[in-house]
Amino acid sequence: MLTLTLQALVNGLVVGAIYGLIAIGLNLIFGVLRVVNFSHGEFVVAGSYLAWLLVHQAGLNPLLAVPVAFVVFGAAGYGLYYLLVPRLRRSDDPESASLLATYGLSIVVAATMLLTFEADPRSLGYAVEPASIVIGPIVVPTLRLVALALVLVLMGAMSWFLYRTLAGKALRAITMNPDAVQIVGINVGRLSALAFGVGLGLAAVSGVLTALVFPSFSPFAGADYTLIGFIVVVLGGLGHPVGAVVGALIFAVTEQVMSIYVNASLALAVGFAVLVFVLFVKPSGLFGKTYRR
């Protein structure tokens, strides 16, 4: 049982790192735009299908799909911002309008994938040698280690961008006080479009990694990733990237470890119980701040 628990801990770290990458993109969009993106999970799945196309149609290494997915969906997100968000902000109830618009977008993206790729689950079908690495009693698939390494690199790059570049510092300033940022002459619209593009780019990259780690994917999986993303974001604290990563690790490790002792449905319920407990103790999440109105 100890060996199984250690194995589950390792699996939880890998899965949690991918969940964290999904949540960072979702959190960035919410923190800067205050838009709850219900279509985030569909763009994760779209990234998986892009990797499938590059592997099976173009014959490329799936790792090359990581930069391609980020650029393609980042550019799409940048343009999508100007198509949707400014119009939503002019409505009488921007929050409700954004919920409806992004939910509608999720349906459109899922339907497009269904029409293009049909309903049958697909798998990347990519293997490396050696297939797994043995560390004491623990067996870790090599692809999971590759995915974990890529996630760590991407998280490091995001930290450098947010804390070391002028654009990243400006984005963090927008999450704290958008009115003050406008006063000093920063173009909030352009930075918001950048945030939307980066958020969707990270979602697509997460999809490439989930295709590497999980056995299959389908057009119907987007809602699950959106739900997981929201759970992780709320657990870690809205608008806080580090909180998203910590929340993802807590949720994934809890789910993976409990799956050894109970069935999968109850293990997921325990993960939800952790979320409820954290919100009961700290309603703003682990790293979130409480604001007075």
VENPEVEN-V205738 format. One record per residue. RES is the residue in three letters. PHI is phi in degrees with one decimal (NA if undefined). PSI is psi in degrees with one decimal (* if undefined). NEAR is the number of other C-alpha atoms within 12 Angstrom. Layout:
BEGIN
res->RES phi->PHI psi->PSI near->NEAR
res->RES phi->PHI psi->PSI near->NEAR
END
This chain:
BEGIN
res->MET phi->NA psi->-34.3 near->11
res->LEU phi->-64.0 psi->-41.1 near->13
res->THR phi->-62.2 psi->-42.4 near->16
res->LEU phi->-64.4 psi->-37.6 near->20
res->THR phi->-65.9 psi->-43.0 near->22
res->LEU phi->-63.6 psi->-40.0 near->23
res->GLN phi->-62.2 psi->-41.8 near->27
res->ALA phi->-65.9 psi->-35.8 near->29
res->LEU phi->-62.6 psi->-44.0 near->29
res->VAL phi->-64.7 psi->-44.8 near->29
res->ASN phi->-61.5 psi->-39.0 near->34
res->GLY phi->-64.1 psi->-36.2 near->32
res->LEU phi->-66.2 psi->-42.0 near->35
res->VAL phi->-67.3 psi->-50.6 near->40
res->VAL phi->-63.0 psi->-40.2 near->38
res->GLY phi->-64.1 psi->-35.6 near->40
res->ALA phi->-64.6 psi->-40.7 near->43
res->ILE phi->-68.1 psi->-43.1 near->51
res->TYR phi->-58.2 psi->-38.6 near->49
res->GLY phi->-63.7 psi->-39.2 near->47
res->LEU phi->-65.5 psi->-39.5 near->55
res->ILE phi->-60.8 psi->-44.1 near->54
res->ALA phi->-71.2 psi->-31.2 near->52
res->ILE phi->-61.9 psi->-44.9 near->51
res->GLY phi->-62.6 psi->-42.8 near->54
res->LEU phi->-64.8 psi->-41.2 near->52
res->ASN phi->-68.7 psi->-37.7 near->48
res->LEU phi->-63.3 psi->-43.7 near->48
res->ILE phi->-64.1 psi->-43.1 near->45
res->PHE phi->-68.3 psi->-42.9 near->37
res->GLY phi->-62.5 psi->-38.3 near->34
res->VAL phi->-88.7 psi->-44.9 near->41
res->LEU phi->-98.2 psi->-15.4 near->39
res->ARG phi->56.3 psi->38.3 near->29
res->VAL phi->-113.6 psi->123.8 near->38
res->VAL phi->-86.2 psi->107.8 near->38
res->ASN phi->-89.6 psi->97.2 near->45
res->PHE phi->-74.9 psi->-9.1 near->37
res->SER phi->-94.6 psi->6.1 near->41
res->HIS phi->-59.5 psi->-44.2 near->54
res->GLY phi->-63.8 psi->-34.3 near->47
res->GLU phi->-65.4 psi->-34.7 near->44
res->PHE phi->-72.9 psi->-27.5 near->50
res->VAL phi->-62.3 psi->-48.8 near->52
res->VAL phi->-64.0 psi->-37.6 near->49
res->ALA phi->-60.6 psi->-36.1 near->48
res->GLY phi->-63.7 psi->-36.6 near->46
res->SER phi->-63.6 psi->-42.4 near->47
res->TYR phi->-68.9 psi->-33.3 near->44
res->LEU phi->-63.3 psi->-42.3 near->42
res->ALA phi->-62.1 psi->-40.5 near->42
res->TRP phi->-61.5 psi->-42.8 near->38
res->LEU phi->-63.0 psi->-43.5 near->28
res->LEU phi->-66.3 psi->-34.0 near->25
res->VAL phi->-78.2 psi->-48.8 near->25
res->HIS phi->-91.2 psi->-24.4 near->19
res->GLN phi->-101.4 psi->-39.3 near->14
res->ALA phi->-99.8 psi->-12.1 near->14
res->GLY phi->70.7 psi->26.9 near->16
res->LEU phi->-93.3 psi->160.8 near->19
res->ASN phi->-68.4 psi->133.8 near->24
res->PRO phi->-62.7 psi->-22.1 near->39
res->LEU phi->-66.3 psi->-26.9 near->33
res->LEU phi->-69.7 psi->-17.6 near->23
res->ALA phi->-71.0 psi->-19.2 near->37
res->VAL phi->-63.0 psi->-57.0 near->37
res->PRO phi->-66.3 psi->-34.8 near->26
res->VAL phi->-63.6 psi->-45.1 near->26
res->ALA phi->-62.5 psi->-41.1 near->40
res->PHE phi->-64.9 psi->-43.7 near->36
res->VAL phi->-68.3 psi->-47.6 near->26
res->VAL phi->-64.0 psi->-50.9 near->27
res->PHE phi->-77.9 psi->-25.8 near->38
res->GLY phi->-64.5 psi->-43.7 near->31
res->ALA phi->-65.4 psi->-39.8 near->25
res->ALA phi->-63.9 psi->-41.0 near->25
res->GLY phi->-66.1 psi->-37.1 near->35
res->TYR phi->-61.6 psi->-44.4 near->29
res->GLY phi->-72.4 psi->-35.4 near->24
res->LEU phi->-64.8 psi->-31.7 near->26
res->TYR phi->-58.1 psi->-50.0 near->35
res->TYR phi->-68.1 psi->-23.3 near->22
res->LEU phi->-78.2 psi->-34.7 near->17
res->LEU phi->-110.0 psi->-55.2 near->28
res->VAL phi->-64.4 psi->-47.5 near->34
res->PRO phi->-57.1 psi->-35.2 near->22
res->ARG phi->-69.3 psi->-37.2 near->18
res->LEU phi->-65.1 psi->-37.8 near->25
res->ARG phi->-69.2 psi->-20.7 near->22
res->ARG phi->-86.5 psi->-3.5 near->13
res->SER phi->-77.8 psi->165.7 near->15
res->ASP phi->-68.7 psi->-29.9 near->11
res->ASP phi->-131.7 psi->83.1 near->13
res->PRO phi->-58.7 psi->-37.0 near->22
res->GLU phi->-66.1 psi->-47.2 near->22
res->SER phi->-65.3 psi->-38.5 near->19
res->ALA phi->-63.4 psi->-40.1 near->25
res->SER phi->-67.6 psi->-37.4 near->31
res->LEU phi->-61.6 psi->-47.0 near->24
res->LEU phi->-67.2 psi->-41.4 near->21
res->ALA phi->-65.9 psi->-46.5 near->28
res->THR phi->-71.2 psi->-31.0 near->30
res->TYR phi->-66.5 psi->-41.4 near->25
res->GLY phi->-63.3 psi->-38.5 near->20
res->LEU phi->-62.8 psi->-38.3 near->25
res->SER phi->-62.4 psi->-39.1 near->31
res->ILE phi->-65.6 psi->-41.9 near->24
res->VAL phi->-63.6 psi->-46.9 near->21
res->VAL phi->-64.6 psi->-43.3 near->29
res->ALA phi->-64.2 psi->-41.5 near->32
res->ALA phi->-65.9 psi->-38.0 near->21
res->THR phi->-63.2 psi->-43.1 near->21
res->MET phi->-65.6 psi->-36.9 near->31
res->LEU phi->-65.3 psi->-42.4 near->25
res->LEU phi->-69.1 psi->-33.9 near->14
res->THR phi->-80.7 psi->-44.2 near->17
res->PHE phi->-111.2 psi->-3.6 near->23
res->GLU phi->67.5 psi->178.3 near->17
res->ALA phi->-87.2 psi->-13.0 near->18
res->ASP phi->-65.8 psi->135.1 near->16
res->PRO phi->-61.8 psi->144.3 near->22
res->ARG phi->-115.3 psi->157.0 near->29
res->SER phi->-133.4 psi->152.9 near->27
res->LEU phi->-71.6 psi->-33.5 near->36
res->GLY phi->63.1 psi->35.6 near->21
res->TYR phi->-109.9 psi->135.3 near->28
res->ALA phi->-131.4 psi->152.4 near->22
res->VAL phi->-127.9 psi->164.1 near->18
res->GLU phi->-117.3 psi->130.6 near->11
res->PRO phi->-73.4 psi->155.6 near->13
res->ALA phi->-69.1 psi->-28.0 near->16
res->SER phi->-149.6 psi->161.6 near->17
res->ILE phi->-121.8 psi->131.3 near->18
res->VAL phi->-98.9 psi->122.7 near->14
res->ILE phi->-121.4 psi->96.0 near->14
res->GLY phi->63.3 psi->-126.8 near->10
res->PRO phi->-84.6 psi->0.5 near->16
res->ILE phi->-102.1 psi->134.3 near->19
res->VAL phi->-111.4 psi->120.5 near->23
res->VAL phi->-117.6 psi->120.9 near->28
res->PRO phi->-59.3 psi->137.3 near->26
res->THR phi->-60.7 psi->-38.0 near->23
res->LEU phi->-63.3 psi->-31.9 near->33
res->ARG phi->-68.4 psi->-37.7 near->33
res->LEU phi->-67.3 psi->-38.7 near->29
res->VAL phi->-63.1 psi->-44.1 near->29
res->ALA phi->-62.7 psi->-41.3 near->36
res->LEU phi->-63.3 psi->-42.3 near->32
res->ALA phi->-63.1 psi->-41.4 near->20
res->LEU phi->-64.4 psi->-40.5 near->30
res->VAL phi->-62.4 psi->-43.0 near->35
res->LEU phi->-63.6 psi->-40.2 near->22
res->VAL phi->-63.7 psi->-44.4 near->17
res->LEU phi->-66.2 psi->-38.9 near->31
res->MET phi->-66.7 psi->-38.4 near->31
res->GLY phi->-63.6 psi->-40.8 near->19
res->ALA phi->-65.1 psi->-39.2 near->19
res->MET phi->-66.5 psi->-39.1 near->29
res->SER phi->-63.6 psi->-42.8 near->21
res->TRP phi->-62.2 psi->-42.8 near->16
res->PHE phi->-63.8 psi->-45.0 near->20
res->LEU phi->-74.5 psi->-30.1 near->27
res->TYR phi->-109.9 psi->-11.0 near->19
res->ARG phi->-119.4 psi->-16.6 near->16
res->THR phi->-105.5 psi->156.6 near->15
res->LEU phi->-64.3 psi->-41.8 near->15
res->ALA phi->-63.0 psi->-42.7 near->25
res->GLY phi->-64.8 psi->-41.8 near->25
res->LYS phi->-64.0 psi->-36.9 near->22
res->ALA phi->-66.4 psi->-39.3 near->32
res->LEU phi->-63.1 psi->-41.4 near->39
res->ARG phi->-65.1 psi->-35.5 near->33
res->ALA phi->-66.5 psi->-36.5 near->27
res->ILE phi->-62.8 psi->-40.2 near->34
res->THR phi->-64.4 psi->-28.1 near->32
res->MET phi->-85.8 psi->-46.3 near->22
res->ASN phi->-155.8 psi->87.7 near->18
res->PRO phi->-64.1 psi->-31.8 near->25
res->ASP phi->-66.2 psi->-42.3 near->16
res->ALA phi->-65.9 psi->-34.7 near->16
res->VAL phi->-64.6 psi->-39.5 near->22
res->GLN phi->-66.3 psi->-34.9 near->18
res->ILE phi->-63.3 psi->-36.8 near->13
res->VAL phi->-84.2 psi->5.0 near->14
res->GLY phi->93.2 psi->14.0 near->12
res->ILE phi->-81.2 psi->136.8 near->21
res->ASN phi->-77.5 psi->95.7 near->20
res->VAL phi->-66.3 psi->-37.9 near->28
res->GLY phi->-61.3 psi->-45.4 near->26
res->ARG phi->-65.8 psi->-40.8 near->24
res->LEU phi->-68.5 psi->-34.8 near->32
res->SER phi->-64.8 psi->-40.4 near->38
res->ALA phi->-62.8 psi->-39.0 near->32
res->LEU phi->-62.4 psi->-42.9 near->34
res->ALA phi->-62.8 psi->-41.4 near->45
res->PHE phi->-65.1 psi->-40.7 near->43
res->GLY phi->-65.7 psi->-44.5 near->36
res->VAL phi->-63.9 psi->-40.2 near->44
res->GLY phi->-61.3 psi->-45.9 near->48
res->LEU phi->-71.5 psi->-32.4 near->48
res->GLY phi->-62.4 psi->-42.9 near->42
res->LEU phi->-66.6 psi->-35.3 near->50
res->ALA phi->-61.6 psi->-44.9 near->51
res->ALA phi->-65.5 psi->-40.3 near->47
res->VAL phi->-62.7 psi->-40.2 near->49
res->SER phi->-58.9 psi->-37.0 near->55
res->GLY phi->-64.7 psi->-37.8 near->50
res->VAL phi->-61.3 psi->-42.9 near->49
res->LEU phi->-71.0 psi->-37.9 near->51
res->THR phi->-64.6 psi->-33.9 near->46
res->ALA phi->-66.1 psi->-31.6 near->42
res->LEU phi->-72.7 psi->-36.8 near->42
res->VAL phi->-91.9 psi->-43.1 near->34
res->PHE phi->-92.5 psi->153.6 near->29
res->PRO phi->-69.4 psi->-30.0 near->19
res->SER phi->-156.5 psi->169.6 near->26
res->PHE phi->-150.7 psi->158.1 near->39
res->SER phi->-148.8 psi->167.2 near->37
res->PRO phi->-62.8 psi->-16.3 near->36
res->PHE phi->-90.5 psi->-0.7 near->30
res->ALA phi->-83.2 psi->-10.6 near->35
res->GLY phi->-60.6 psi->-40.1 near->40
res->ALA phi->-61.6 psi->-36.7 near->26
res->ASP phi->-64.0 psi->-43.5 near->23
res->TYR phi->-68.0 psi->-35.8 near->38
res->THR phi->-63.9 psi->-44.1 near->34
res->LEU phi->-61.7 psi->-45.8 near->25
res->ILE phi->-61.8 psi->-41.6 near->39
res->GLY phi->-59.8 psi->-43.7 near->46
res->PHE phi->-66.6 psi->-40.0 near->38
res->ILE phi->-59.6 psi->-47.1 near->40
res->VAL phi->-65.7 psi->-42.4 near->49
res->VAL phi->-63.9 psi->-45.4 near->46
res->VAL phi->-66.6 psi->-39.2 near->41
res->LEU phi->-62.8 psi->-43.8 near->45
res->GLY phi->-80.9 psi->-26.6 near->38
res->GLY phi->119.9 psi->123.7 near->38
res->LEU phi->-60.6 psi->132.7 near->42
res->GLY phi->81.0 psi->8.9 near->41
res->HIS phi->-119.6 psi->107.3 near->37
res->PRO phi->-61.0 psi->-42.6 near->41
res->VAL phi->-64.2 psi->-39.4 near->33
res->GLY phi->-61.2 psi->-35.0 near->32
res->ALA phi->-62.9 psi->-41.7 near->43
res->VAL phi->-67.2 psi->-47.3 near->44
res->VAL phi->-62.6 psi->-44.0 near->32
res->GLY phi->-61.7 psi->-39.0 near->46
res->ALA phi->-64.5 psi->-42.8 near->42
res->LEU phi->-64.8 psi->-42.6 near->36
res->ILE phi->-62.0 psi->-46.9 near->37
res->PHE phi->-65.1 psi->-46.5 near->46
res->ALA phi->-68.5 psi->-43.6 near->40
res->VAL phi->-63.5 psi->-42.7 near->33
res->THR phi->-60.1 psi->-45.5 near->35
res->GLU phi->-64.0 psi->-45.5 near->36
res->GLN phi->-68.0 psi->-42.3 near->36
res->VAL phi->-68.2 psi->-43.6 near->34
res->MET phi->-67.8 psi->-23.8 near->29
res->SER phi->-65.5 psi->-17.3 near->26
res->ILE phi->-73.9 psi->-37.6 near->26
res->TYR phi->-94.1 psi->-26.2 near->19
res->VAL phi->-133.2 psi->174.9 near->16
res->ASN phi->-73.8 psi->170.4 near->15
res->ALA phi->-62.0 psi->-38.2 near->17
res->SER phi->-65.3 psi->-43.1 near->16
res->LEU phi->-68.7 psi->-33.6 near->19
res->ALA phi->-62.9 psi->-40.9 near->23
res->LEU phi->-65.3 psi->-37.2 near->25
res->ALA phi->-64.4 psi->-36.1 near->20
res->VAL phi->-64.6 psi->-38.6 near->26
res->GLY phi->-60.3 psi->-41.5 near->31
res->PHE phi->-65.0 psi->-36.6 near->27
res->ALA phi->-63.6 psi->-37.4 near->20
res->VAL phi->-62.2 psi->-42.4 near->31
res->LEU phi->-60.0 psi->-46.9 near->34
res->VAL phi->-62.5 psi->-41.5 near->22
res->PHE phi->-63.1 psi->-45.2 near->17
res->VAL phi->-62.8 psi->-43.0 near->26
res->LEU phi->-68.3 psi->-30.7 near->25
res->PHE phi->-67.2 psi->-40.5 near->14
res->VAL phi->-79.0 psi->-42.3 near->13
res->LYS phi->-137.1 psi->92.0 near->20
res->PRO phi->-58.1 psi->-24.9 near->21
res->SER phi->-84.8 psi->0.7 near->26
res->GLY phi->94.5 psi->174.2 near->32
res->LEU phi->-61.6 psi->-43.0 near->34
res->PHE phi->-114.4 psi->4.1 near->26
res->GLY phi->-76.7 psi->160.3 near->27
res->LYS phi->-112.8 psi->145.1 near->19
res->THR phi->-96.2 psi->126.8 near->14
res->TYR phi->-110.4 psi->140.1 near->9
res->ARG phi->-88.8 psi->144.2 near->5
res->ARG phi->-111.0 psi->* near->3
END
